[in-house]
């Protein structure tokens, strides 16, 4: 009977781990992707600048976001957002030049070894043709419930004395 208990506990563990991996949010697993890595500036001076600005381009300021023009200084921690019909060009340090398309956000964040300049563009949301949940969530839900039941059964005290 002991091997059945171990099997149930092992099954439950695998089911919970697999469920956690399958249902984990991509943001929780994803690491920041740097479009370029710039050296940390020696002082708190601007580390770069916007070389071209077309349309509605906003950058984080002390009081929130504000519109910017070409030659605007860019500091560590900056967020730059472009509107629907906008674009901009960013130069940071000697080796980091970035063209920012419409509807994009650029983040300038300190990381180990330098400043990570990352470009985020919106991705298209794919909506399935049918609104039915499909079979995979049902199967995974059943596996999670089965794993929980197996864990409960595996942890029960089956060492009751039998009278003879």
C-alpha positions as CSV (number, residue, x, y, z in Angstrom):
1,X,0.0,0.0,0.0
2,X,3.0,2.3,0.6
3,X,3.9,2.3,-3.1
4,X,0.4,3.5,-4.0
5,X,0.8,6.4,-1.5
6,X,4.1,7.4,-3.0
7,X,2.7,7.2,-6.5
8,X,-0.2,9.5,-5.5
9,X,2.0,12.1,-3.9
10,X,4.4,12.0,-6.8
11,X,1.5,12.4,-9.3
12,X,0.1,15.3,-7.3
13,X,3.5,17.1,-7.2
14,X,4.0,16.7,-11.0
15,X,0.5,17.9,-11.7
16,X,0.9,21.0,-9.6
17,X,4.3,21.8,-11.0
18,X,3.1,21.4,-14.6
19,X,0.1,23.5,-13.9
20,X,2.3,26.3,-12.5
21,X,4.5,26.2,-15.5
22,X,1.7,26.2,-18.0
23,X,-0.4,28.9,-16.3
24,X,2.5,31.2,-15.3
25,X,2.2,34.7,-16.6
26,X,4.8,35.4,-19.4
27,X,5.7,38.7,-17.6
28,X,6.8,36.7,-14.6
29,X,9.2,34.6,-16.6
30,X,10.4,37.0,-19.2
31,X,13.7,38.8,-18.7
32,X,14.1,42.3,-20.0
33,X,15.4,42.5,-23.6
34,X,17.8,45.3,-24.2
35,X,17.8,46.8,-27.7
36,X,21.2,48.2,-26.8
37,X,23.3,48.4,-23.7
38,X,24.9,51.8,-22.9
39,X,27.5,52.6,-20.4
40,X,26.4,54.3,-17.1
41,X,27.2,58.0,-17.3
42,X,29.9,59.3,-15.0
43,X,27.6,61.9,-13.5
44,X,23.9,62.6,-13.4
45,X,24.1,64.4,-16.7
46,X,21.8,63.4,-19.5
47,X,22.9,60.1,-21.0
48,X,21.5,60.7,-24.4
49,X,19.1,62.8,-26.5
50,X,16.3,62.6,-28.9
51,X,17.8,63.5,-32.3
52,X,14.5,63.6,-34.3
53,X,10.9,63.9,-33.2
54,X,7.9,63.7,-35.5
55,X,4.3,63.9,-34.1
56,X,3.2,63.3,-30.6
57,X,6.2,62.1,-28.6
58,X,6.0,62.1,-24.8
59,X,8.7,61.6,-22.2
60,X,8.5,61.0,-18.4
61,X,9.3,64.2,-16.4
62,X,9.2,65.0,-12.7
63,X,5.5,65.9,-12.9
64,X,4.4,63.1,-15.3
65,X,4.6,62.8,-19.1
66,X,5.2,65.9,-21.2
67,X,5.6,66.5,-25.0
68,X,9.2,66.8,-26.2
69,X,11.0,68.1,-29.2
70,X,14.3,67.2,-30.9
71,X,17.4,67.6,-28.9
72,X,15.5,66.8,-25.6
73,X,17.9,65.3,-23.1
74,X,17.3,61.7,-21.9
75,X,18.1,60.7,-18.4
76,X,18.4,57.3,-16.7
77,X,14.9,55.9,-15.8
78,X,13.3,57.8,-18.7
79,X,10.2,56.5,-20.5
80,X,9.6,57.7,-24.0
81,X,6.2,57.1,-25.7
82,X,5.2,57.7,-29.3
83,X,1.7,58.3,-30.5
84,X,-0.2,56.7,-33.4
85,X,1.3,59.0,-36.1
86,X,4.6,59.7,-34.3
87,X,8.2,58.5,-34.4
88,X,11.5,59.6,-32.9
89,X,15.2,58.8,-33.0
90,X,17.2,58.3,-29.9
91,X,21.0,58.5,-29.4
92,X,22.5,57.2,-26.1
93,X,26.3,57.1,-25.7
94,X,28.6,56.4,-28.7
95,X,27.1,53.0,-29.7
96,X,23.4,53.2,-29.1
97,X,21.1,54.7,-31.7
98,X,17.4,53.7,-31.9
99,X,14.6,54.6,-34.2
100,X,11.3,54.6,-32.3
101,X,8.2,53.7,-34.4
102,X,4.6,54.8,-33.8
103,X,2.8,53.4,-30.7
104,X,6.0,52.3,-29.0
105,X,7.6,52.8,-25.6
106,X,11.3,53.0,-24.9
107,X,12.6,52.4,-21.4
108,X,16.1,53.4,-20.2
109,X,16.8,51.4,-17.0
110,X,19.9,50.7,-15.0
111,X,21.0,47.1,-15.0
112,X,24.2,45.4,-13.9
113,X,26.9,46.5,-16.3
114,X,25.2,49.6,-17.9
115,X,21.9,51.1,-19.0
116,X,19.4,48.9,-20.7
117,X,17.6,50.7,-23.5
118,X,14.5,48.6,-24.5
119,X,12.0,49.1,-27.2
120,X,8.5,47.8,-26.6
121,X,6.0,47.8,-29.4
122,X,2.4,46.6,-29.1
123,X,1.8,43.1,-30.4
124,X,-1.4,42.2,-32.1
125,X,-3.9,40.4,-30.0
126,X,-5.1,37.2,-31.6
127,X,-8.7,36.3,-30.7
128,X,-9.9,32.8,-31.6
129,X,-12.8,32.6,-34.0
130,X,-14.9,30.7,-31.4
131,X,-15.3,31.8,-27.8
132,X,-15.5,28.3,-26.5
133,X,-12.7,27.5,-24.0
134,X,-11.4,24.5,-26.0
135,X,-10.2,21.2,-24.7
136,X,-6.7,22.0,-23.3
137,X,-8.0,24.1,-20.3
138,X,-10.5,21.4,-19.5
139,X,-7.9,18.7,-19.6
140,X,-5.4,20.7,-17.5
141,X,-8.1,21.5,-15.0
142,X,-9.0,17.8,-14.7
143,X,-5.3,17.0,-14.2
144,X,-5.0,19.6,-11.4
145,X,-8.2,18.3,-9.7
146,X,-6.9,14.7,-10.1
147,X,-3.6,15.7,-8.7
148,X,-5.2,17.4,-5.7
149,X,-7.3,14.3,-5.0
150,X,-4.3,12.0,-5.4
151,X,-2.4,14.2,-2.9
152,X,-5.2,14.0,-0.4
153,X,-5.5,10.3,-0.7
154,X,-1.7,9.9,-0.6
155,X,-1.5,11.8,2.7
156,X,-4.2,10.0,4.5
157,X,-3.2,7.9,7.4
158,X,-3.7,4.3,6.3
159,X,-1.8,2.7,9.2
160,X,-5.0,1.9,11.1
161,X,-4.6,-1.2,13.2
162,X,-6.6,-4.1,12.0
163,X,-8.2,-6.2,14.7
164,X,-7.9,-9.9,14.4
